[in-house]
Each structure stands twice: as structure tokens, then as C-alpha cells.
């Protein structure tokens, strides 16, 4: 009886670092990687190569999942060491499949900077496959294929030059070309002439004039703080394109002259408030004395006067004797004899004074 053998595994043949020109070489350690299902428009071949993917003779990629990197942080370092100095473009393709990824990506960025690698972060297997396919498709194409295409005629060059100015669009370029005729006419136009063009206001006119008149280098790098103050500290003159720089030395001298013209103010003395809250002096005004100043002489006390009964001295200012403190109020003082007798029957407390007790 003939024995049935297991079917041979189907898949691309393994080649020894030899590419047919239009295929991506895949390391055999990447079997089962879901990224392989999303590599489209190019063919794939298994190969015994050092990197995970080889998209060209000088381009390779290492694939790394952040979830796997957390479990085995030494894996990527071993793979990078095996690359040594092979390949010109070395890519670390990272699949971000975790939530807290900031620290891991920051660490891997430092590793790529040290080992002369380019880091690319993708958020899905589909995006990872698209990156690999794009690198293979553009392997032999010049960089002009992804650059902005500019025609060689005069209007296209003029449009590309003027639209580089902020807020200037293609319609404004057509308006300026029709109004002033040439690039030289636009450069020599004044702000008033630019504002008269439809669609161009004060802001666009100022930016166009700045592009033609201001130097290309940063003026702030060549001027010191002692010579020029910040532009926002100076006042803008009406009709001017911008405030002129104000010399700091001139402002410092004017401030010194103003300070010398003002007389210094003497320091205020420290005052102490003496309050006299006696009964006889309640209505007298309070006296403020400075430290070290002799106190004024106290006025002589007035002679006490007596009332008609002749027993209580009176203050002549108040026309009456000072009020004595109010006694402590007791509820029993407001009760008559009958009520006190009834209270004795209800509350036989021996400590409480009785009605029959002596006064």
C-alpha cells in the first residue's frame, strides 16, 4: 500500500540574497508577520538576509513591534549590531500597537540617531506594508517624481515666486501682473499703489514690500540689545510700514534727565496712634505723634461738678453721670411672690434661694 505523504508547504522559494529586481526580499524569521499580507503591487521572496526586509540594493528595513519590544528590549540592539555598516538607507519600521508609547519611541529614536538609521512609526499593519511597497516602487525613480512640478514659462515662475509670500495666492499674482506688467514693476510699486489693487489690503501690501525691501538674513542676529530696543516697544507712526528701531542709549539718557528734574520725596515718618478710651476722654480727638517728638502738655482736668442731690460727680461735657455697668439679669427678679411660690413647689432645689428666706 502506498503511503500518503504530507503536502509540501507552498510559498516563495528561498534565494541567497539575489533579487529579481522587482521583489522585496523577506527574512525567513518574518514568517507569520501580518504585515506580509499588506505588501501589494510588488512581489515578495524569502531570502537569508541580515535585515528583515530588503527593498533595494542599498535599502533595508528592520521591523519592530512595540509590544514585543517591551518584552524583549535587547532584541533590536542585537539586530542592529548584525547590520554593521551594510546598506546606505537603514530603516527601523516600528508598529505602534500599545497605548503608552511615548517613552519607548523616545528611546528608539536615540538608538537610531546613534546607529545612523531612519525611524518610521506606523499605526497599523496596513500602513507598514504601504511603506515597504512604496520604497520598492520608487527604488529606481529620481527624486523629481515626488517634487513639486513647476513649468518653465515666465508666468509659472512668477507665480511660484510671489505665492511664497504669506497670504498671497495665485489670483493676487494675476492681479499684480495685470496691473504693473512685470516683476520689476511689482517690486518698485509703493504701498499705496499695491493697496489700490483688488484683493490686496494693508497686510498683504506690507508683506509684499517687506519681501522686496528687507534683507534675507535675520537682522536681530547682527544688532545688539544696547543699540536697538525690541520693535514692539516702539510706537508705530501712522502710514509707516513698521516702527523704526529706537536707540537704547538715547532712551536711557532721557530717563536720567527726567529723574534728575524730579526732587526726591522725603521718607514719611512712622506714626503711632495713641488711643485713650477713658470715660472722661471719649469725645476728645485722637493725637498722632511721630517718634522722637515731645508729646504736647496734657490739659488740666476740669473740676467735678455735683448734681442737685449732691452725691454724684458729673462730667460737664456729658451733663450726666457715667452709666454704671448693668447687673447680671436673673429671671427670678422678674417674678412676683405667687410665681416664686409656685416655682418652689415645682423645683424643690435646696440650693436655690427660697421665697421665705431673708432678704
C-alpha positions as a printed Julia matrix, in Angstrom:
359×3 Matrix{Float64}:
   0.0     0.0     0.0
   1.38    3.34   -0.97
   1.75    5.7     1.99
   0.35    9.19    1.69
   2.9    11.92    2.37
   2.11   15.38    3.8
   1.76   18.12    1.17
   4.82   20.31    0.77
   4.42   23.84    2.14
   3.66   26.34   -0.54
   5.42   29.69   -0.66
   8.07   31.64   -2.49
  11.39   29.88   -2.86
  14.26   30.84   -0.6
  17.05   32.56   -2.52
  20.51   33.55   -1.35
  20.44   37.35   -1.32
  19.62   37.53   -5.01
  16.7    39.67   -6.1
  14.87   39.55   -9.37
  14.77   43.38   -9.39
  11.08   43.9    -8.67
  10.66   41.82   -5.5
  11.14   42.6    -1.83
  13.46   40.17   -0.09
  11.98   38.98    3.21
  13.9    37.33    6.02
  12.67   33.88    6.95
  12.25   34.97   10.57
   9.29   37.1     9.45
   7.06   34.13    8.64
   3.6    34.76   10.07
   4.03   38.52   10.23
   0.65   40.11    9.33
   2.5    42.9     7.52
   3.27   40.49    4.64
  -0.41   40.33    3.71
  -0.48   44.09    3.1
   2.57   44.35    0.82
   0.86   44.94   -2.52
   1.87   45.95   -6.06
   5.27   44.25   -5.6
   6.38   40.65   -5.31
   7.95   39.02   -2.23
  10.76   36.5    -1.96
  12.15   34.67    1.07
  15.87   35.11    1.5
  18.62   34.56    4.08
  19.41   38.23    4.62
  20.52   40.11    7.72
  17.69   42.68    7.84
  14.01   41.81    7.9
  13.21   43.43    4.54
  15.41   44.46    1.64
  13.72   46.92   -0.73
  16.78   47.54   -2.91
  20.49   47.01   -3.18
  21.17   49.85   -0.72
  17.89   49.97    1.21
  16.8    47.73    4.07
  14.35   47.76    6.98
  14.11   46.22   10.42
  10.59   45.58   11.7
   9.79   46.02   15.39
   6.56   45.77   17.34
   6.46   47.92   20.47
   4.57   45.19   22.3
   7.4    42.77   21.53
   9.98   45.42   22.39
   8.56   45.74   25.9
   9.01   42.01   26.47
  12.44   41.76   24.81
  14.19   45.17   24.85
  17.57   43.63   23.9
  16.27   42.19   20.6
  16.58   45.34   18.5
  20.12   46.06   19.72
  21.24   42.61   18.62
  19.68   43.06   15.18
  21.3    46.47   14.68
  24.73   45.11   15.64
  24.41   42.43   12.97
  23.85   45.1    10.3
  27.28   46.61   10.99
  27.76   49.18    8.17
  25.76   47.46    5.45
  23.22   49.38    3.34
  23.04   53.1     2.77
  19.42   53.66    3.81
  18.69   51.73    7.01
  15.1    51.99    8.25
  13.63   50.95   11.58
   9.93   50.33   10.86
   8.01   50.45   14.16
   4.48   49.16   14.59
   2.91   51.15   17.43
   0.49   48.64   18.97
   0.49   49.84   22.59
  -1.14   52.78   24.35
   1.76   54.17   26.39
   4.28   54.52   23.59
   6.0    57.84   24.3
   8.93   56.51   26.34
   9.58   53.58   24.01
   9.6    55.73   20.87
  11.86   58.29   22.56
  14.34   55.54   23.46
  14.3    54.02   19.98
  14.8    57.46   18.4
  18.05   57.85   20.34
  19.15   54.39   19.24
  18.51   55.28   15.58
  20.43   58.54   15.85
  23.46   56.74   17.25
  23.4    53.93   14.65
  22.65   56.11   11.58
  19.17   54.75   11.0
  15.86   56.29    9.93
  12.89   55.67   12.21
   9.37   55.33   10.77
   6.37   54.83   13.07
   3.27   53.13   11.68
  -0.02   52.58   13.48
  -1.34   49.52   11.66
  -0.03   46.56    9.63
  -1.62   48.1     6.52
   0.49   51.23    6.95
   3.64   49.18    7.46
   3.03   47.26    4.24
   2.35   50.5     2.35
   5.71   51.94    3.44
   7.6    48.86    2.28
   5.78   48.79   -1.06
   6.38   52.5    -1.69
  10.12   52.22   -1.05
  10.35   49.35   -3.55
   8.24   51.1    -6.21
  10.35   54.28   -6.05
  13.67   52.42   -5.89
  14.92   53.48   -9.34
  12.94   56.71   -9.74
  14.59   60.12   -9.39
  13.53   62.46   -6.56
  11.85   64.73   -9.11
   8.91   62.31   -9.14
   7.81   63.48   -5.68
   8.83   67.12   -6.02
   6.5    69.94   -6.95
   6.45   70.39  -10.68
   6.97   73.98  -11.88
   6.64   74.86  -15.51
   9.4    76.78  -17.23
   7.29   79.63  -18.63
   7.51   83.14  -17.19
   4.06   83.2   -15.57
   4.61   79.92  -13.74
   7.93   81.08  -12.33
   6.42   84.43  -11.31
   3.51   82.64   -9.64
   5.84   80.3    -7.74
   7.97   83.22   -6.53
   5.15   85.51   -5.37
   3.0    82.8    -3.77
   5.91   82.07   -1.44
   4.93   85.33    0.31
   2.47   84.67    3.08
  -1.26   85.14    2.21
  -0.51   85.88   -1.47
  -2.43   83.47   -3.72
  -2.48   82.81   -7.46
  -5.33   85.26   -8.03
  -3.29   88.04   -6.41
  -0.34   87.2    -8.67
  -2.52   87.53  -11.76
  -3.86   90.87  -10.48
  -0.37   92.22   -9.81
   0.91   91.05  -13.19
  -2.0    92.73  -14.99
  -1.65   95.98  -13.01
   2.12   96.5   -13.04
   3.1    94.49  -16.12
   6.28   92.81  -14.9
   8.15   91.56  -11.87
  10.22   94.75  -11.77
   7.04   96.86  -11.77
   5.68   94.9    -8.8
   8.95   95.33   -6.9
   9.02   99.12   -7.48
   5.35   99.7    -6.6
   4.59  101.65   -3.43
   2.29  100.55   -0.65
  -0.42  102.96   -1.79
  -0.32  101.5    -5.3
  -0.5    97.94   -4.0
  -3.49   98.69   -1.8
  -5.44  100.01   -4.8
  -5.31   96.56   -6.43
  -8.46   94.47   -5.83
  -8.0    91.75   -3.23
  -4.89   93.31   -1.67
  -5.2    95.08    1.66
  -2.82   96.69    4.1
  -1.49   93.36    5.43
  -0.7    91.88    2.0
   0.84   95.15    0.8
   3.08   95.29    3.87
   4.23   91.69    3.41
   4.95   92.2    -0.28
   7.03   95.32    0.45
   8.88   93.51    3.24
   9.75   90.67    0.86
  11.34   93.1    -1.62
  12.94   95.62    0.76
  14.03   93.72    3.86
  17.3    91.75    3.8
  17.11   87.96    3.73
  19.33   87.43    6.79
  17.97   87.82   10.3
  18.56   91.41   11.34
  18.22   90.54   15.0
  21.4    88.44   14.81
  23.51   91.43   13.77
  22.13   94.03   16.21
  22.85   94.2    19.92
  20.39   94.93   22.67
  22.25   98.1    23.61
  21.73   99.66   20.2
  18.18   98.67   19.34
  15.14   98.05   21.52
  12.51   95.47   20.59
  10.19   96.68   17.86
   7.11   96.11   19.95
   8.33   98.68   22.5
   8.33  101.49   19.95
   5.26  103.33   18.76
   4.1   102.86   15.22
   3.95  106.0    13.16
   0.8   106.48   11.02
   1.39  105.46    7.41
   4.7   103.73    8.15
   5.29  100.1     7.25
   6.76   99.37   10.67
   8.14  101.14   13.76
  11.72  102.31   13.46
  14.21  100.95   15.99
  14.75  103.25   18.97
  18.33  103.6    20.25
  18.57  102.37   23.81
  21.27  104.89   24.74
  19.02  107.8    23.78
  16.17  106.45   25.85
  18.47  105.86   28.83
  19.71  109.47   28.72
  16.15  110.84   28.54
  15.16  108.76   31.54
  18.14  110.08   33.51
  17.18  113.69   32.71
  13.61  113.13   33.83
  14.8   111.55   37.06
  17.11  114.5    37.78
  14.32  117.02   37.16
  12.15  115.49   39.88
  13.04  116.28   43.5
  13.41  113.26   45.74
  10.49  112.8    48.09
  11.41  112.67   51.8
  10.54  109.44   53.56
   7.29  109.5    55.51
   7.67  109.22   59.31
   6.26  106.29   61.13
   3.17  107.32   63.09
   1.9   105.79   66.29
  -1.74  106.05   67.27
  -2.38  106.53   70.98
  -5.9   105.67   71.97
  -7.33  106.89   75.23
 -10.6   105.15   75.89
 -11.32  106.52   79.38
 -14.83  107.65   80.14
 -13.8   111.26   80.55
 -11.88  111.47   77.25
 -14.14  109.56   74.87
 -15.16  112.67   72.94
 -11.67  114.21   72.64
  -9.88  113.94   69.28
  -7.02  111.47   68.98
  -3.47  112.81   68.91
  -0.89  111.5    66.39
   2.74  111.86   67.41
   5.84  110.96   65.48
   8.68  109.03   67.12
  11.14  111.32   68.86
   8.66  114.23   69.04
   7.84  115.51   72.56
   4.24  114.98   73.49
   2.09  118.09   73.97
   1.19  119.05   77.56
  -1.93  117.4    78.87
  -4.85  119.76   79.56
  -5.85  120.39   83.16
  -8.73  118.19   84.28
 -11.98  120.12   84.86
 -13.35  120.48   88.33
 -16.0   117.9    89.11
 -19.48  119.21   89.48
 -22.26  117.72   91.51
 -25.88  117.11   90.82
 -28.8   118.6    92.68
 -28.71  115.72   95.15
 -25.02  116.43   95.73
 -23.84  112.83   95.68
 -22.62  112.02   92.12
 -19.9   113.95   90.27
 -20.77  114.8    86.69
 -18.69  115.49   83.64
 -19.56  118.98   82.4
 -19.33  117.83   78.78
 -21.76  114.97   79.25
 -24.15  116.74   81.66
 -24.8   113.37   83.35
 -23.03  110.81   85.47
 -21.36  107.85   83.71
 -23.61  104.83   83.41
 -22.87  102.03   85.82
 -22.45   98.52   84.46
 -25.66   96.56   84.08
 -26.2    93.83   86.69
 -26.46   90.23   85.69
 -30.05   89.55   84.72
 -31.85   86.94   86.76
 -35.19   85.54   85.76
 -36.25   85.3    89.41
 -36.07   89.05   89.83
 -38.91   89.45   87.34
 -41.22   87.04   89.14
 -43.74   88.09   91.77
 -44.35   86.3    95.07
 -47.07   84.0    93.76
 -44.95   82.84   90.88
 -41.96   82.21   93.15
 -44.1    80.11   95.47
 -45.31   78.02   92.55
 -41.69   77.64   91.34
 -40.68   76.31   94.78
 -43.29   73.59   94.53
 -42.19   72.55   91.04
 -38.42   72.7    91.67
 -37.59   71.82   95.29
 -33.87   72.62   94.92
 -32.31   73.34   98.35
 -29.54   75.42   96.81
 -31.95   77.82   95.16
 -32.94   80.76   97.37
 -36.44   80.41   98.83
 -39.15   82.97   98.95
 -39.34   82.73  102.77
 -35.6    83.3   103.13
 -34.45   86.58  104.46
 -33.53   89.35  102.14
